[in-house]
Amino acid sequence: MKATNLTREQWLNEATNIFRTETFKRNNISIPEDVKVSCGFAPNGNRSALKTLGVCHPRSHSKANVNEIFISPATSDSSRVLDILAHELIHAVDNCKNGHRKPFKDMADAIGLTGQMRSTEAGEELKKELDTIIKRIGDYPHAEILLNSGRKQSTRNIKVSCKNCEFSFRTSRKNIELMQYNFCVACGCDSLG
C-alpha cells in the first residue's frame, strides 16, 4: 500500500469523504457534511471504553451540535478501521436515534456490513471496496496502542479472573494456594486463572 503523509484525522476525514461521495451515495444514504471523526478512546468514563472499537455521539452531546465519532487507538489495521468508521457513520446518518435496530440494519446491509449489528464487519464486496480506498489514500497512519502491556501489579494481592466471563477478584497468594476448586463463582466454568 502507498505511504501516506496524512495525519490520522486527515486520513479518517478523507475516508469519510470517499464513503460520502461513493459507498453511501450509491445507496442513497447521506452522511452529514459536518460530522467530526477522530482517533481516541470512547469518552464514556468507564473501563468498557477500552474495548469499544468505535463510538458515534449524537449532536446533542456536542456543544458544536455535530456528530462526534471516535475510532479506538487500539486498532491500527486499515481495513478494520474503515469498516468501524462505516459502522459509526451509519449512526451519524440517523443521529444515533435507532441504535442497531432495523433502520441501522437496513443501511448496514445496503453498504455491505455483515454480522451482529453491534459489531459489524465488512462483507466480501465491501472488503474489496475498502482495499480500493486504502490504495487511494494509503495505510492508516497509526500504530496500535497496546493496553495493559507489561504493567506491574501494584498490590500484594493477585488478580484472579475467569477466562470465560472476565469476572475477577484479588486475593493473597496464600488464599490462592488454599483454593481447592478452579470454578468461577459468576459463570460456573472451570477457567479461573
MODELLER restraints for C-alpha pairs under 7 A, 6 or more apart:
rsr = mdl.restraints
at = mdl.atoms
rsr.add(forms.Gaussian(group=physical.xy_distance, feature=features.Distance(at['CA:1:A'], at['CA:135:A']), mean=5.74, stdev=0.5))
rsr.add(forms.Gaussian(group=physical.xy_distance, feature=features.Distance(at['CA:1:A'], at['CA:138:A']), mean=5.74, stdev=0.5))
rsr.add(forms.Gaussian(group=physical.xy_distance, feature=features.Distance(at['CA:1:A'], at['CA:139:A']), mean=6.27, stdev=0.5))
rsr.add(forms.Gaussian(group=physical.xy_distance, feature=features.Distance(at['CA:2:A'], at['CA:135:A']), mean=6.44, stdev=0.5))
rsr.add(forms.Gaussian(group=physical.xy_distance, feature=features.Distance(at['CA:2:A'], at['CA:138:A']), mean=4.73, stdev=0.5))
rsr.add(forms.Gaussian(group=physical.xy_distance, feature=features.Distance(at['CA:2:A'], at['CA:139:A']), mean=6.83, stdev=0.5))
rsr.add(forms.Gaussian(group=physical.xy_distance, feature=features.Distance(at['CA:3:A'], at['CA:138:A']), mean=5.38, stdev=0.5))
rsr.add(forms.Gaussian(group=physical.xy_distance, feature=features.Distance(at['CA:3:A'], at['CA:139:A']), mean=6.56, stdev=0.5))
rsr.add(forms.Gaussian(group=physical.xy_distance, feature=features.Distance(at['CA:4:A'], at['CA:137:A']), mean=6.70, stdev=0.5))
rsr.add(forms.Gaussian(group=physical.xy_distance, feature=features.Distance(at['CA:4:A'], at['CA:138:A']), mean=5.16, stdev=0.5))
rsr.add(forms.Gaussian(group=physical.xy_distance, feature=features.Distance(at['CA:4:A'], at['CA:139:A']), mean=6.70, stdev=0.5))
rsr.add(forms.Gaussian(group=physical.xy_distance, feature=features.Distance(at['CA:4:A'], at['CA:141:A']), mean=6.86, stdev=0.5))
rsr.add(forms.Gaussian(group=physical.xy_distance, feature=features.Distance(at['CA:7:A'], at['CA:141:A']), mean=6.43, stdev=0.5))
rsr.add(forms.Gaussian(group=physical.xy_distance, feature=features.Distance(at['CA:8:A'], at['CA:39:A']), mean=6.87, stdev=0.5))
rsr.add(forms.Gaussian(group=physical.xy_distance, feature=features.Distance(at['CA:8:A'], at['CA:140:A']), mean=6.76, stdev=0.5))
rsr.add(forms.Gaussian(group=physical.xy_distance, feature=features.Distance(at['CA:8:A'], at['CA:141:A']), mean=5.58, stdev=0.5))
rsr.add(forms.Gaussian(group=physical.xy_distance, feature=features.Distance(at['CA:8:A'], at['CA:142:A']), mean=6.43, stdev=0.5))
rsr.add(forms.Gaussian(group=physical.xy_distance, feature=features.Distance(at['CA:9:A'], at['CA:37:A']), mean=6.63, stdev=0.5))
rsr.add(forms.Gaussian(group=physical.xy_distance, feature=features.Distance(at['CA:9:A'], at['CA:38:A']), mean=5.31, stdev=0.5))
rsr.add(forms.Gaussian(group=physical.xy_distance, feature=features.Distance(at['CA:9:A'], at['CA:39:A']), mean=6.75, stdev=0.5))
rsr.add(forms.Gaussian(group=physical.xy_distance, feature=features.Distance(at['CA:11:A'], at['CA:140:A']), mean=6.72, stdev=0.5))
rsr.add(forms.Gaussian(group=physical.xy_distance, feature=features.Distance(at['CA:12:A'], at['CA:37:A']), mean=6.44, stdev=0.5))
rsr.add(forms.Gaussian(group=physical.xy_distance, feature=features.Distance(at['CA:13:A'], at['CA:37:A']), mean=6.49, stdev=0.5))
rsr.add(forms.Gaussian(group=physical.xy_distance, feature=features.Distance(at['CA:20:A'], at['CA:30:A']), mean=6.77, stdev=0.5))
rsr.add(forms.Gaussian(group=physical.xy_distance, feature=features.Distance(at['CA:20:A'], at['CA:31:A']), mean=5.69, stdev=0.5))
rsr.add(forms.Gaussian(group=physical.xy_distance, feature=features.Distance(at['CA:23:A'], at['CA:111:A']), mean=6.48, stdev=0.5))
rsr.add(forms.Gaussian(group=physical.xy_distance, feature=features.Distance(at['CA:24:A'], at['CA:30:A']), mean=6.57, stdev=0.5))
rsr.add(forms.Gaussian(group=physical.xy_distance, feature=features.Distance(at['CA:24:A'], at['CA:111:A']), mean=6.59, stdev=0.5))
rsr.add(forms.Gaussian(group=physical.xy_distance, feature=features.Distance(at['CA:27:A'], at['CA:110:A']), mean=6.40, stdev=0.5))
rsr.add(forms.Gaussian(group=physical.xy_distance, feature=features.Distance(at['CA:27:A'], at['CA:111:A']), mean=6.80, stdev=0.5))
rsr.add(forms.Gaussian(group=physical.xy_distance, feature=features.Distance(at['CA:30:A'], at['CA:93:A']), mean=6.55, stdev=0.5))
rsr.add(forms.Gaussian(group=physical.xy_distance, feature=features.Distance(at['CA:31:A'], at['CA:89:A']), mean=6.80, stdev=0.5))
rsr.add(forms.Gaussian(group=physical.xy_distance, feature=features.Distance(at['CA:31:A'], at['CA:92:A']), mean=6.97, stdev=0.5))
rsr.add(forms.Gaussian(group=physical.xy_distance, feature=features.Distance(at['CA:31:A'], at['CA:93:A']), mean=5.30, stdev=0.5))
rsr.add(forms.Gaussian(group=physical.xy_distance, feature=features.Distance(at['CA:32:A'], at['CA:93:A']), mean=6.37, stdev=0.5))
rsr.add(forms.Gaussian(group=physical.xy_distance, feature=features.Distance(at['CA:34:A'], at['CA:66:A']), mean=6.20, stdev=0.5))
rsr.add(forms.Gaussian(group=physical.xy_distance, feature=features.Distance(at['CA:35:A'], at['CA:66:A']), mean=5.76, stdev=0.5))
rsr.add(forms.Gaussian(group=physical.xy_distance, feature=features.Distance(at['CA:35:A'], at['CA:67:A']), mean=4.98, stdev=0.5))
rsr.add(forms.Gaussian(group=physical.xy_distance, feature=features.Distance(at['CA:35:A'], at['CA:68:A']), mean=6.27, stdev=0.5))
rsr.add(forms.Gaussian(group=physical.xy_distance, feature=features.Distance(at['CA:36:A'], at['CA:66:A']), mean=6.98, stdev=0.5))
rsr.add(forms.Gaussian(group=physical.xy_distance, feature=features.Distance(at['CA:36:A'], at['CA:67:A']), mean=6.18, stdev=0.5))
rsr.add(forms.Gaussian(group=physical.xy_distance, feature=features.Distance(at['CA:36:A'], at['CA:68:A']), mean=4.96, stdev=0.5))
rsr.add(forms.Gaussian(group=physical.xy_distance, feature=features.Distance(at['CA:36:A'], at['CA:69:A']), mean=6.05, stdev=0.5))
rsr.add(forms.Gaussian(group=physical.xy_distance, feature=features.Distance(at['CA:37:A'], at['CA:68:A']), mean=6.13, stdev=0.5))
rsr.add(forms.Gaussian(group=physical.xy_distance, feature=features.Distance(at['CA:37:A'], at['CA:69:A']), mean=4.69, stdev=0.5))
rsr.add(forms.Gaussian(group=physical.xy_distance, feature=features.Distance(at['CA:37:A'], at['CA:70:A']), mean=5.98, stdev=0.5))
rsr.add(forms.Gaussian(group=physical.xy_distance, feature=features.Distance(at['CA:38:A'], at['CA:69:A']), mean=6.24, stdev=0.5))
rsr.add(forms.Gaussian(group=physical.xy_distance, feature=features.Distance(at['CA:38:A'], at['CA:70:A']), mean=5.00, stdev=0.5))
rsr.add(forms.Gaussian(group=physical.xy_distance, feature=features.Distance(at['CA:38:A'], at['CA:71:A']), mean=6.29, stdev=0.5))
rsr.add(forms.Gaussian(group=physical.xy_distance, feature=features.Distance(at['CA:39:A'], at['CA:70:A']), mean=5.35, stdev=0.5))
rsr.add(forms.Gaussian(group=physical.xy_distance, feature=features.Distance(at['CA:39:A'], at['CA:71:A']), mean=4.77, stdev=0.5))
rsr.add(forms.Gaussian(group=physical.xy_distance, feature=features.Distance(at['CA:39:A'], at['CA:72:A']), mean=5.94, stdev=0.5))
rsr.add(forms.Gaussian(group=physical.xy_distance, feature=features.Distance(at['CA:39:A'], at['CA:73:A']), mean=5.86, stdev=0.5))
rsr.add(forms.Gaussian(group=physical.xy_distance, feature=features.Distance(at['CA:40:A'], at['CA:70:A']), mean=5.38, stdev=0.5))
rsr.add(forms.Gaussian(group=physical.xy_distance, feature=features.Distance(at['CA:40:A'], at['CA:71:A']), mean=5.78, stdev=0.5))
rsr.add(forms.Gaussian(group=physical.xy_distance, feature=features.Distance(at['CA:40:A'], at['CA:72:A']), mean=5.21, stdev=0.5))
rsr.add(forms.Gaussian(group=physical.xy_distance, feature=features.Distance(at['CA:40:A'], at['CA:73:A']), mean=5.59, stdev=0.5))
rsr.add(forms.Gaussian(group=physical.xy_distance, feature=features.Distance(at['CA:41:A'], at['CA:49:A']), mean=6.24, stdev=0.5))
rsr.add(forms.Gaussian(group=physical.xy_distance, feature=features.Distance(at['CA:41:A'], at['CA:50:A']), mean=6.49, stdev=0.5))
rsr.add(forms.Gaussian(group=physical.xy_distance, feature=features.Distance(at['CA:41:A'], at['CA:70:A']), mean=6.62, stdev=0.5))
rsr.add(forms.Gaussian(group=physical.xy_distance, feature=features.Distance(at['CA:41:A'], at['CA:71:A']), mean=7.00, stdev=0.5))
rsr.add(forms.Gaussian(group=physical.xy_distance, feature=features.Distance(at['CA:41:A'], at['CA:72:A']), mean=5.11, stdev=0.5))
rsr.add(forms.Gaussian(group=physical.xy_distance, feature=features.Distance(at['CA:41:A'], at['CA:73:A']), mean=6.64, stdev=0.5))
rsr.add(forms.Gaussian(group=physical.xy_distance, feature=features.Distance(at['CA:42:A'], at['CA:49:A']), mean=5.05, stdev=0.5))
rsr.add(forms.Gaussian(group=physical.xy_distance, feature=features.Distance(at['CA:42:A'], at['CA:52:A']), mean=6.58, stdev=0.5))
rsr.add(forms.Gaussian(group=physical.xy_distance, feature=features.Distance(at['CA:42:A'], at['CA:54:A']), mean=6.85, stdev=0.5))
rsr.add(forms.Gaussian(group=physical.xy_distance, feature=features.Distance(at['CA:42:A'], at['CA:55:A']), mean=6.01, stdev=0.5))
rsr.add(forms.Gaussian(group=physical.xy_distance, feature=features.Distance(at['CA:42:A'], at['CA:70:A']), mean=6.23, stdev=0.5))
rsr.add(forms.Gaussian(group=physical.xy_distance, feature=features.Distance(at['CA:43:A'], at['CA:49:A']), mean=6.91, stdev=0.5))
rsr.add(forms.Gaussian(group=physical.xy_distance, feature=features.Distance(at['CA:52:A'], at['CA:72:A']), mean=6.84, stdev=0.5))
rsr.add(forms.Gaussian(group=physical.xy_distance, feature=features.Distance(at['CA:53:A'], at['CA:71:A']), mean=6.05, stdev=0.5))
rsr.add(forms.Gaussian(group=physical.xy_distance, feature=features.Distance(at['CA:53:A'], at['CA:72:A']), mean=4.94, stdev=0.5))
rsr.add(forms.Gaussian(group=physical.xy_distance, feature=features.Distance(at['CA:54:A'], at['CA:70:A']), mean=5.53, stdev=0.5))
rsr.add(forms.Gaussian(group=physical.xy_distance, feature=features.Distance(at['CA:54:A'], at['CA:71:A']), mean=4.46, stdev=0.5))
rsr.add(forms.Gaussian(group=physical.xy_distance, feature=features.Distance(at['CA:54:A'], at['CA:72:A']), mean=5.72, stdev=0.5))
rsr.add(forms.Gaussian(group=physical.xy_distance, feature=features.Distance(at['CA:54:A'], at['CA:84:A']), mean=6.24, stdev=0.5))
rsr.add(forms.Gaussian(group=physical.xy_distance, feature=features.Distance(at['CA:54:A'], at['CA:88:A']), mean=6.68, stdev=0.5))
rsr.add(forms.Gaussian(group=physical.xy_distance, feature=features.Distance(at['CA:55:A'], at['CA:69:A']), mean=5.58, stdev=0.5))
rsr.add(forms.Gaussian(group=physical.xy_distance, feature=features.Distance(at['CA:55:A'], at['CA:70:A']), mean=5.37, stdev=0.5))
rsr.add(forms.Gaussian(group=physical.xy_distance, feature=features.Distance(at['CA:55:A'], at['CA:71:A']), mean=6.78, stdev=0.5))
rsr.add(forms.Gaussian(group=physical.xy_distance, feature=features.Distance(at['CA:55:A'], at['CA:88:A']), mean=6.25, stdev=0.5))
rsr.add(forms.Gaussian(group=physical.xy_distance, feature=features.Distance(at['CA:56:A'], at['CA:67:A']), mean=6.59, stdev=0.5))
rsr.add(forms.Gaussian(group=physical.xy_distance, feature=features.Distance(at['CA:56:A'], at['CA:68:A']), mean=5.63, stdev=0.5))
rsr.add(forms.Gaussian(group=physical.xy_distance, feature=features.Distance(at['CA:56:A'], at['CA:69:A']), mean=4.31, stdev=0.5))
rsr.add(forms.Gaussian(group=physical.xy_distance, feature=features.Distance(at['CA:56:A'], at['CA:70:A']), mean=6.59, stdev=0.5))
rsr.add(forms.Gaussian(group=physical.xy_distance, feature=features.Distance(at['CA:56:A'], at['CA:88:A']), mean=5.53, stdev=0.5))
rsr.add(forms.Gaussian(group=physical.xy_distance, feature=features.Distance(at['CA:56:A'], at['CA:91:A']), mean=6.31, stdev=0.5))
rsr.add(forms.Gaussian(group=physical.xy_distance, feature=features.Distance(at['CA:56:A'], at['CA:92:A']), mean=6.53, stdev=0.5))
rsr.add(forms.Gaussian(group=physical.xy_distance, feature=features.Distance(at['CA:57:A'], at['CA:67:A']), mean=5.51, stdev=0.5))
rsr.add(forms.Gaussian(group=physical.xy_distance, feature=features.Distance(at['CA:57:A'], at['CA:68:A']), mean=5.13, stdev=0.5))
rsr.add(forms.Gaussian(group=physical.xy_distance, feature=features.Distance(at['CA:57:A'], at['CA:69:A']), mean=6.33, stdev=0.5))
rsr.add(forms.Gaussian(group=physical.xy_distance, feature=features.Distance(at['CA:57:A'], at['CA:96:A']), mean=6.99, stdev=0.5))
rsr.add(forms.Gaussian(group=physical.xy_distance, feature=features.Distance(at['CA:58:A'], at['CA:67:A']), mean=5.16, stdev=0.5))
rsr.add(forms.Gaussian(group=physical.xy_distance, feature=features.Distance(at['CA:58:A'], at['CA:95:A']), mean=5.04, stdev=0.5))
rsr.add(forms.Gaussian(group=physical.xy_distance, feature=features.Distance(at['CA:58:A'], at['CA:96:A']), mean=5.50, stdev=0.5))
rsr.add(forms.Gaussian(group=physical.xy_distance, feature=features.Distance(at['CA:59:A'], at['CA:65:A']), mean=4.63, stdev=0.5))
rsr.add(forms.Gaussian(group=physical.xy_distance, feature=features.Distance(at['CA:59:A'], at['CA:66:A']), mean=4.57, stdev=0.5))
rsr.add(forms.Gaussian(group=physical.xy_distance, feature=features.Distance(at['CA:59:A'], at['CA:67:A']), mean=4.83, stdev=0.5))
rsr.add(forms.Gaussian(group=physical.xy_distance, feature=features.Distance(at['CA:59:A'], at['CA:95:A']), mean=6.65, stdev=0.5))
rsr.add(forms.Gaussian(group=physical.xy_distance, feature=features.Distance(at['CA:67:A'], at['CA:92:A']), mean=5.89, stdev=0.5))
rsr.add(forms.Gaussian(group=physical.xy_distance, feature=features.Distance(at['CA:67:A'], at['CA:95:A']), mean=6.96, stdev=0.5))
rsr.add(forms.Gaussian(group=physical.xy_distance, feature=features.Distance(at['CA:69:A'], at['CA:88:A']), mean=6.73, stdev=0.5))
rsr.add(forms.Gaussian(group=physical.xy_distance, feature=features.Distance(at['CA:73:A'], at['CA:144:A']), mean=5.96, stdev=0.5))
rsr.add(forms.Gaussian(group=physical.xy_distance, feature=features.Distance(at['CA:73:A'], at['CA:145:A']), mean=5.75, stdev=0.5))
rsr.add(forms.Gaussian(group=physical.xy_distance, feature=features.Distance(at['CA:74:A'], at['CA:144:A']), mean=4.88, stdev=0.5))
rsr.add(forms.Gaussian(group=physical.xy_distance, feature=features.Distance(at['CA:74:A'], at['CA:145:A']), mean=4.73, stdev=0.5))
rsr.add(forms.Gaussian(group=physical.xy_distance, feature=features.Distance(at['CA:74:A'], at['CA:146:A']), mean=6.32, stdev=0.5))
rsr.add(forms.Gaussian(group=physical.xy_distance, feature=features.Distance(at['CA:75:A'], at['CA:81:A']), mean=6.77, stdev=0.5))
rsr.add(forms.Gaussian(group=physical.xy_distance, feature=features.Distance(at['CA:75:A'], at['CA:144:A']), mean=5.41, stdev=0.5))
rsr.add(forms.Gaussian(group=physical.xy_distance, feature=features.Distance(at['CA:76:A'], at['CA:140:A']), mean=6.77, stdev=0.5))
rsr.add(forms.Gaussian(group=physical.xy_distance, feature=features.Distance(at['CA:76:A'], at['CA:142:A']), mean=5.83, stdev=0.5))
rsr.add(forms.Gaussian(group=physical.xy_distance, feature=features.Distance(at['CA:76:A'], at['CA:143:A']), mean=5.66, stdev=0.5))
rsr.add(forms.Gaussian(group=physical.xy_distance, feature=features.Distance(at['CA:76:A'], at['CA:144:A']), mean=4.92, stdev=0.5))
rsr.add(forms.Gaussian(group=physical.xy_distance, feature=features.Distance(at['CA:78:A'], at['CA:139:A']), mean=5.63, stdev=0.5))
rsr.add(forms.Gaussian(group=physical.xy_distance, feature=features.Distance(at['CA:78:A'], at['CA:140:A']), mean=4.94, stdev=0.5))
rsr.add(forms.Gaussian(group=physical.xy_distance, feature=features.Distance(at['CA:79:A'], at['CA:130:A']), mean=6.04, stdev=0.5))
rsr.add(forms.Gaussian(group=physical.xy_distance, feature=features.Distance(at['CA:79:A'], at['CA:131:A']), mean=6.87, stdev=0.5))
rsr.add(forms.Gaussian(group=physical.xy_distance, feature=features.Distance(at['CA:82:A'], at['CA:130:A']), mean=6.76, stdev=0.5))
rsr.add(forms.Gaussian(group=physical.xy_distance, feature=features.Distance(at['CA:83:A'], at['CA:121:A']), mean=6.01, stdev=0.5))
rsr.add(forms.Gaussian(group=physical.xy_distance, feature=features.Distance(at['CA:83:A'], at['CA:122:A']), mean=5.67, stdev=0.5))
rsr.add(forms.Gaussian(group=physical.xy_distance, feature=features.Distance(at['CA:90:A'], at['CA:104:A']), mean=6.66, stdev=0.5))
rsr.add(forms.Gaussian(group=physical.xy_distance, feature=features.Distance(at['CA:90:A'], at['CA:107:A']), mean=6.86, stdev=0.5))
rsr.add(forms.Gaussian(group=physical.xy_distance, feature=features.Distance(at['CA:98:A'], at['CA:104:A']), mean=6.51, stdev=0.5))
rsr.add(forms.Gaussian(group=physical.xy_distance, feature=features.Distance(at['CA:100:A'], at['CA:117:A']), mean=5.69, stdev=0.5))
rsr.add(forms.Gaussian(group=physical.xy_distance, feature=features.Distance(at['CA:100:A'], at['CA:118:A']), mean=6.28, stdev=0.5))
rsr.add(forms.Gaussian(group=physical.xy_distance, feature=features.Distance(at['CA:105:A'], at['CA:117:A']), mean=6.55, stdev=0.5))
rsr.add(forms.Gaussian(group=physical.xy_distance, feature=features.Distance(at['CA:112:A'], at['CA:122:A']), mean=6.11, stdev=0.5))
rsr.add(forms.Gaussian(group=physical.xy_distance, feature=features.Distance(at['CA:112:A'], at['CA:123:A']), mean=5.45, stdev=0.5))
rsr.add(forms.Gaussian(group=physical.xy_distance, feature=features.Distance(at['CA:112:A'], at['CA:125:A']), mean=6.65, stdev=0.5))
rsr.add(forms.Gaussian(group=physical.xy_distance, feature=features.Distance(at['CA:112:A'], at['CA:126:A']), mean=5.21, stdev=0.5))
rsr.add(forms.Gaussian(group=physical.xy_distance, feature=features.Distance(at['CA:113:A'], at['CA:120:A']), mean=5.86, stdev=0.5))
rsr.add(forms.Gaussian(group=physical.xy_distance, feature=features.Distance(at['CA:113:A'], at['CA:121:A']), mean=5.43, stdev=0.5))
rsr.add(forms.Gaussian(group=physical.xy_distance, feature=features.Distance(at['CA:113:A'], at['CA:122:A']), mean=4.58, stdev=0.5))
rsr.add(forms.Gaussian(group=physical.xy_distance, feature=features.Distance(at['CA:113:A'], at['CA:123:A']), mean=5.51, stdev=0.5))
rsr.add(forms.Gaussian(group=physical.xy_distance, feature=features.Distance(at['CA:114:A'], at['CA:120:A']), mean=5.39, stdev=0.5))
rsr.add(forms.Gaussian(group=physical.xy_distance, feature=features.Distance(at['CA:114:A'], at['CA:121:A']), mean=5.42, stdev=0.5))
rsr.add(forms.Gaussian(group=physical.xy_distance, feature=features.Distance(at['CA:114:A'], at['CA:122:A']), mean=6.01, stdev=0.5))
rsr.add(forms.Gaussian(group=physical.xy_distance, feature=features.Distance(at['CA:114:A'], at['CA:123:A']), mean=5.57, stdev=0.5))
rsr.add(forms.Gaussian(group=physical.xy_distance, feature=features.Distance(at['CA:115:A'], at['CA:121:A']), mean=6.35, stdev=0.5))
rsr.add(forms.Gaussian(group=physical.xy_distance, feature=features.Distance(at['CA:156:A'], at['CA:172:A']), mean=6.81, stdev=0.5))
rsr.add(forms.Gaussian(group=physical.xy_distance, feature=features.Distance(at['CA:157:A'], at['CA:170:A']), mean=5.48, stdev=0.5))
rsr.add(forms.Gaussian(group=physical.xy_distance, feature=features.Distance(at['CA:157:A'], at['CA:171:A']), mean=4.81, stdev=0.5))
rsr.add(forms.Gaussian(group=physical.xy_distance, feature=features.Distance(at['CA:157:A'], at['CA:172:A']), mean=4.68, stdev=0.5))
rsr.add(forms.Gaussian(group=physical.xy_distance, feature=features.Distance(at['CA:158:A'], at['CA:170:A']), mean=5.19, stdev=0.5))
rsr.add(forms.Gaussian(group=physical.xy_distance, feature=features.Distance(at['CA:158:A'], at['CA:171:A']), mean=5.41, stdev=0.5))
rsr.add(forms.Gaussian(group=physical.xy_distance, feature=features.Distance(at['CA:158:A'], at['CA:172:A']), mean=5.92, stdev=0.5))
rsr.add(forms.Gaussian(group=physical.xy_distance, feature=features.Distance(at['CA:158:A'], at['CA:173:A']), mean=6.68, stdev=0.5))
rsr.add(forms.Gaussian(group=physical.xy_distance, feature=features.Distance(at['CA:159:A'], at['CA:168:A']), mean=6.77, stdev=0.5))
rsr.add(forms.Gaussian(group=physical.xy_distance, feature=features.Distance(at['CA:159:A'], at['CA:169:A']), mean=5.75, stdev=0.5))
rsr.add(forms.Gaussian(group=physical.xy_distance, feature=features.Distance(at['CA:159:A'], at['CA:170:A']), mean=4.37, stdev=0.5))
rsr.add(forms.Gaussian(group=physical.xy_distance, feature=features.Distance(at['CA:159:A'], at['CA:171:A']), mean=6.68, stdev=0.5))
rsr.add(forms.Gaussian(group=physical.xy_distance, feature=features.Distance(at['CA:160:A'], at['CA:168:A']), mean=5.49, stdev=0.5))
rsr.add(forms.Gaussian(group=physical.xy_distance, feature=features.Distance(at['CA:160:A'], at['CA:169:A']), mean=5.48, stdev=0.5))
rsr.add(forms.Gaussian(group=physical.xy_distance, feature=features.Distance(at['CA:160:A'], at['CA:170:A']), mean=5.92, stdev=0.5))
rsr.add(forms.Gaussian(group=physical.xy_distance, feature=features.Distance(at['CA:160:A'], at['CA:192:A']), mean=6.61, stdev=0.5))
rsr.add(forms.Gaussian(group=physical.xy_distance, feature=features.Distance(at['CA:160:A'], at['CA:193:A']), mean=5.67, stdev=0.5))
rsr.add(forms.Gaussian(group=physical.xy_distance, feature=features.Distance(at['CA:161:A'], at['CA:167:A']), mean=5.56, stdev=0.5))
rsr.add(forms.Gaussian(group=physical.xy_distance, feature=features.Distance(at['CA:161:A'], at['CA:168:A']), mean=4.02, stdev=0.5))
rsr.add(forms.Gaussian(group=physical.xy_distance, feature=features.Distance(at['CA:161:A'], at['CA:169:A']), mean=6.50, stdev=0.5))
rsr.add(forms.Gaussian(group=physical.xy_distance, feature=features.Distance(at['CA:161:A'], at['CA:192:A']), mean=5.53, stdev=0.5))
rsr.add(forms.Gaussian(group=physical.xy_distance, feature=features.Distance(at['CA:161:A'], at['CA:193:A']), mean=5.68, stdev=0.5))
rsr.add(forms.Gaussian(group=physical.xy_distance, feature=features.Distance(at['CA:162:A'], at['CA:168:A']), mean=6.31, stdev=0.5))
rsr.add(forms.Gaussian(group=physical.xy_distance, feature=features.Distance(at['CA:162:A'], at['CA:184:A']), mean=6.20, stdev=0.5))
rsr.add(forms.Gaussian(group=physical.xy_distance, feature=features.Distance(at['CA:162:A'], at['CA:191:A']), mean=5.54, stdev=0.5))
rsr.add(forms.Gaussian(group=physical.xy_distance, feature=features.Distance(at['CA:162:A'], at['CA:192:A']), mean=4.39, stdev=0.5))
rsr.add(forms.Gaussian(group=physical.xy_distance, feature=features.Distance(at['CA:162:A'], at['CA:193:A']), mean=6.34, stdev=0.5))
rsr.add(forms.Gaussian(group=physical.xy_distance, feature=features.Distance(at['CA:163:A'], at['CA:191:A']), mean=5.54, stdev=0.5))
rsr.add(forms.Gaussian(group=physical.xy_distance, feature=features.Distance(at['CA:163:A'], at['CA:192:A']), mean=6.26, stdev=0.5))
rsr.add(forms.Gaussian(group=physical.xy_distance, feature=features.Distance(at['CA:164:A'], at['CA:191:A']), mean=6.56, stdev=0.5))
rsr.add(forms.Gaussian(group=physical.xy_distance, feature=features.Distance(at['CA:165:A'], at['CA:187:A']), mean=6.74, stdev=0.5))
rsr.add(forms.Gaussian(group=physical.xy_distance, feature=features.Distance(at['CA:167:A'], at['CA:186:A']), mean=6.53, stdev=0.5))
rsr.add(forms.Gaussian(group=physical.xy_distance, feature=features.Distance(at['CA:182:A'], at['CA:190:A']), mean=5.38, stdev=0.5))
rsr.add(forms.Gaussian(group=physical.xy_distance, feature=features.Distance(at['CA:182:A'], at['CA:191:A']), mean=6.66, stdev=0.5))
rsr.add(forms.Gaussian(group=physical.xy_distance, feature=features.Distance(at['CA:182:A'], at['CA:192:A']), mean=5.62, stdev=0.5))
rsr.add(forms.Gaussian(group=physical.xy_distance, feature=features.Distance(at['CA:183:A'], at['CA:189:A']), mean=5.52, stdev=0.5))
rsr.add(forms.Gaussian(group=physical.xy_distance, feature=features.Distance(at['CA:183:A'], at['CA:190:A']), mean=4.30, stdev=0.5))
rsr.add(forms.Gaussian(group=physical.xy_distance, feature=features.Distance(at['CA:183:A'], at['CA:191:A']), mean=6.58, stdev=0.5))
rsr.add(forms.Gaussian(group=physical.xy_distance, feature=features.Distance(at['CA:183:A'], at['CA:192:A']), mean=6.34, stdev=0.5))
rsr.add(forms.Gaussian(group=physical.xy_distance, feature=features.Distance(at['CA:184:A'], at['CA:190:A']), mean=6.22, stdev=0.5))
rsr.add(forms.Gaussian(group=physical.xy_distance, feature=features.Distance(at['CA:184:A'], at['CA:191:A']), mean=6.91, stdev=0.5))
rsr.add(forms.Gaussian(group=physical.xy_distance, feature=features.Distance(at['CA:184:A'], at['CA:192:A']), mean=6.05, stdev=0.5))
